[in-house]
């Protein structure tokens, strides 16, 4: 009988320490090249007065890596077919609650999925009265009557009209006490949208 040889292993041979070091150096060089390309195409602002906080103190960025978030994002998404990703994060403390939130999506996600639901949520924000309501609720929960009493809206009927639209879009929730508040998972996304709409 002819002997049958076992199939050859499809696993690559184990790397030696020097091979692993070379592979890590290659990957690091790739990351550094991508980061350099990002920094090269990033808008460069010179001779601009740093923005001031509400207390009037200047915000000075003296960190070694201005693009630390992009650096981390590149490290997390270092694959051959990587098309990039978008990330936002924030830590917000108000008089009523604290929100710590981070969200990341690869570029392919946005190309492969419908934008209908996000656009519906954005549409719910596109009214100046709702912006005023959300700014008020960010500071503290309130009932429809309280919003009317504090002249945030003209009447409780108007308040309920806008509150129901914001609640249907998932931005706010209603407590058993009748108070409305911004959902904890929506605080950082809401403020991120506002920051994105600044004149960059």
Secondary structure, DSSP 8 states (H G I E B T S, - for coil): ----------S-----HHHHHHHHHHHHHHHHHHHHHHHHHS----S----B-TTS-B-----S-TTHHHHHHHHHT--TT---EEEEEEEEE-SS-EEEEEEEEEHHHHHHS-SHHHHHHHHHH-SHHHHHHHHHHHHS-B-HHHHHHTTSSS-HHHHHHHHHHHHHTTSEEE-TTS-EEE-HHHHHHHHHHHHHTS--
